[in-house]
Amino acid sequence: MLGCQSGPTSLRTPGGGGATGAPYSSSRVPSSGGPSTGLTPPAGSAPRTTGAPSSLSPEQSSQAELARAGEAVEKLAREHYADDYFATCRDASTRTLYVMRVHGTGLDAAVTHLVAEWPGVKLEFRDAAAGYPRQLALAEQIRSEAGDWAATYGVHIRSVQIANDGAGLIVGTPQAESARKELLAQYGGLVVEVRP
């Protein structure tokens, strides 16, 4: 799960050097075998894998709740709505969990119902251009066709990234200005940025 202050749009600044690449998951399995909350237990204490330790401050407890809600949403979305789900991100300062997905599917209702288990977590949905699997497939297609672009058109595709905000793909080529129109015509609206 990504951290995003001020929502998913803070993950990428169009034309800028914002974070790009595949969405990351916060789901980690520590040596204790349970999901990580990102919190470090006090020195000398045994790690707890269930419930919120009573020694946590209210802020730490709310952060742990936000992490658990996010992990549950990721699991539900990946298992049951993979084609429509892009990613989640959380804004710790506002205790908001953002779910980036394709609008108009059953995912919204399922996630809303699930997150109700954590009443302190605010939930917001953001539209993604497509689910992560579709964006990944197009990124792989563009990468596989890079040699053809270089040989046929003199366009050297140096990078293809999936924007963390779910907007689509960012194609990097030194010929960005001259190749933009052709790349968009070939690959469509999922290519949201062509840059040097």
C-alpha positions as CSV (number, residue, x, y, z in Angstrom):
1,M,0.0,0.0,0.0
2,L,1.3,3.4,-0.9
3,G,1.5,6.4,1.4
4,C,-0.1,9.4,-0.1
5,Q,-0.5,12.7,1.6
6,S,-3.4,14.7,0.1
7,G,-4.7,11.7,-1.8
8,P,-3.6,9.7,-4.9
9,T,-3.0,12.8,-7.0
10,S,0.0,13.6,-4.8
11,L,1.7,10.5,-6.1
12,R,2.4,11.9,-9.5
13,T,2.8,15.4,-10.8
14,P,2.1,15.4,-14.6
15,G,5.2,16.3,-16.4
16,G,7.2,16.2,-13.2
17,G,9.3,13.7,-11.4
18,G,6.6,12.2,-9.1
19,A,6.7,8.6,-7.9
20,T,6.0,6.2,-10.7
21,G,6.1,2.5,-11.2
22,A,4.1,-0.4,-10.0
23,P,1.9,0.0,-7.0
24,Y,3.4,-1.4,-3.8
25,S,1.7,-3.4,-1.2
26,S,2.1,-2.8,2.5
27,S,1.4,-6.5,3.2
28,R,4.6,-7.8,4.7
29,V,5.0,-11.0,6.7
30,P,7.4,-10.5,9.6
31,S,9.3,-13.3,11.2
32,S,6.4,-13.7,13.6
33,G,4.2,-14.8,10.7
34,G,1.4,-12.1,11.0
35,P,0.9,-9.0,8.9
36,S,3.1,-6.1,9.7
37,T,1.5,-2.9,11.0
38,G,4.7,-0.9,10.3
39,L,5.1,-0.3,14.0
40,T,8.2,-1.4,15.9
41,P,7.5,-3.0,19.4
42,P,9.4,-1.5,22.3
43,A,12.8,-2.9,22.9
44,G,12.8,-6.1,24.9
45,S,9.2,-6.9,24.3
46,A,7.8,-9.8,22.3
47,P,6.1,-8.7,19.1
48,R,2.4,-9.0,19.1
49,T,0.6,-10.2,16.0
50,T,-3.1,-9.8,17.0
51,G,-4.9,-6.8,18.3
52,A,-3.4,-3.4,19.2
53,P,-0.9,-3.4,22.0
54,S,-2.1,-1.4,25.0
55,S,1.2,0.4,25.1
56,L,0.5,2.1,21.7
57,S,-0.4,5.8,21.7
58,P,-3.8,6.8,20.3
59,E,-2.0,8.0,17.1
60,Q,-0.1,4.7,16.8
61,S,-3.3,2.7,17.4
62,S,-5.1,4.7,14.7
63,Q,-2.2,4.1,12.3
64,A,-2.3,0.4,13.0
65,E,-6.1,0.4,12.3
66,L,-5.6,2.2,9.0
67,A,-2.9,-0.3,8.0
68,R,-5.2,-3.3,8.9
69,A,-8.1,-1.8,6.9
70,G,-5.8,-1.2,3.9
71,E,-4.4,-4.7,4.0
72,A,-8.0,-6.1,4.2
73,V,-9.1,-4.0,1.2
74,E,-6.1,-5.1,-0.8
75,K,-6.8,-8.8,-0.1
76,L,-10.5,-8.5,-1.0
77,A,-9.8,-6.5,-4.1
78,R,-7.1,-8.7,-5.4
79,E,-9.0,-11.9,-4.8
80,H,-12.4,-10.8,-6.0
81,Y,-12.1,-7.7,-8.2
82,A,-8.6,-8.0,-9.7
83,D,-9.6,-6.6,-13.1
84,D,-11.1,-3.5,-11.6
85,Y,-8.7,-2.8,-8.8
86,F,-5.6,-0.6,-9.2
87,A,-4.2,0.1,-5.8
88,T,-4.7,1.6,-2.4
89,C,-2.9,4.4,-0.6
90,R,-3.3,6.0,2.8
91,D,-2.9,9.4,4.2
92,A,-1.9,8.9,7.8
93,S,-2.5,12.6,8.7
94,T,-6.2,12.4,7.9
95,R,-6.6,8.6,8.5
96,T,-8.0,8.3,5.0
97,L,-7.7,5.1,2.9
98,Y,-8.0,5.8,-0.8
99,V,-9.0,3.0,-3.2
100,M,-8.1,3.5,-6.8
101,R,-10.3,1.4,-9.0
102,V,-12.4,1.3,-12.2
103,H,-15.6,3.1,-11.4
104,G,-19.0,1.3,-11.7
105,T,-18.2,-2.2,-10.4
106,G,-19.3,-4.0,-7.2
107,L,-15.9,-3.2,-5.7
108,D,-17.1,0.0,-4.1
109,A,-19.9,-1.6,-2.2
110,A,-17.8,-4.5,-1.0
111,V,-15.0,-2.2,0.2
112,T,-17.4,0.1,1.9
113,H,-18.9,-2.8,3.8
114,L,-15.5,-4.2,4.7
115,V,-14.1,-0.9,6.0
116,A,-17.1,-0.3,8.2
117,E,-15.2,-2.7,10.6
118,W,-12.8,0.2,11.3
119,P,-15.0,3.2,12.1
120,G,-12.1,5.5,12.6
121,V,-10.9,5.0,9.0
122,K,-12.2,7.5,6.3
123,L,-12.7,5.9,2.9
124,E,-12.5,7.6,-0.4
125,F,-12.6,6.2,-3.9
126,R,-10.6,7.5,-6.9
127,D,-11.1,6.5,-10.5
128,A,-8.3,4.7,-12.2
129,A,-7.9,4.5,-16.0
130,A,-8.0,0.7,-15.8
131,G,-7.3,-2.0,-13.4
132,Y,-3.7,-2.8,-12.6
133,P,-3.6,-6.1,-14.7
134,R,-4.7,-4.2,-17.9
135,Q,-2.2,-1.4,-17.3
136,L,0.5,-4.0,-16.7
137,A,-0.4,-5.9,-19.9
138,L,-0.2,-2.8,-22.0
139,A,3.1,-1.7,-20.4
140,E,4.6,-5.2,-21.2
141,Q,3.2,-4.9,-24.8
142,I,4.9,-1.5,-25.3
143,R,8.2,-2.8,-23.9
144,S,8.1,-5.8,-26.2
145,E,7.5,-3.6,-29.2
146,A,10.2,-1.1,-28.4
147,G,12.6,-2.7,-30.8
148,D,10.1,-2.3,-33.6
149,W,9.6,1.3,-32.8
150,A,13.4,1.9,-32.9
151,A,13.9,0.0,-36.2
152,T,10.8,1.4,-38.0
153,Y,10.4,4.9,-36.7
154,G,13.6,5.8,-35.0
155,V,11.8,6.1,-31.7
156,H,13.8,4.7,-28.8
157,I,11.5,3.8,-25.9
158,R,13.7,4.0,-22.8
159,S,11.1,3.4,-20.1
160,V,7.4,2.4,-19.6
161,Q,6.0,3.1,-16.2
162,I,2.7,2.7,-14.6
163,A,1.7,5.9,-12.8
164,N,1.1,5.2,-9.1
165,D,-2.1,7.3,-9.2
166,G,-3.8,4.9,-11.6
167,A,-4.0,7.5,-14.4
168,G,-2.2,5.2,-16.9
169,L,1.2,4.7,-18.5
170,I,4.2,7.1,-18.8
171,V,6.4,6.4,-21.8
172,G,9.9,7.7,-21.8
173,T,11.7,8.4,-25.1
174,P,14.2,11.0,-26.2
175,Q,11.9,11.5,-29.2
176,A,8.9,12.4,-26.9
177,E,7.9,15.5,-28.9
178,S,8.0,13.9,-32.3
179,A,6.6,10.5,-31.3
180,R,3.8,11.5,-28.9
181,K,1.1,11.5,-31.5
182,E,2.1,8.1,-33.0
183,L,2.4,6.5,-29.5
184,L,-1.0,7.8,-28.5
185,A,-2.6,6.6,-31.7
186,Q,-1.0,3.2,-31.4
187,Y,-1.7,2.5,-27.7
188,G,-4.7,4.8,-26.9
189,G,-5.8,6.7,-23.8
190,L,-4.0,4.5,-21.3
191,V,-0.8,6.3,-22.3
192,V,-1.2,9.5,-20.3
193,E,2.3,10.9,-20.6
194,V,5.1,10.7,-23.2
195,R,8.3,12.4,-21.9
196,P,12.0,12.5,-22.6
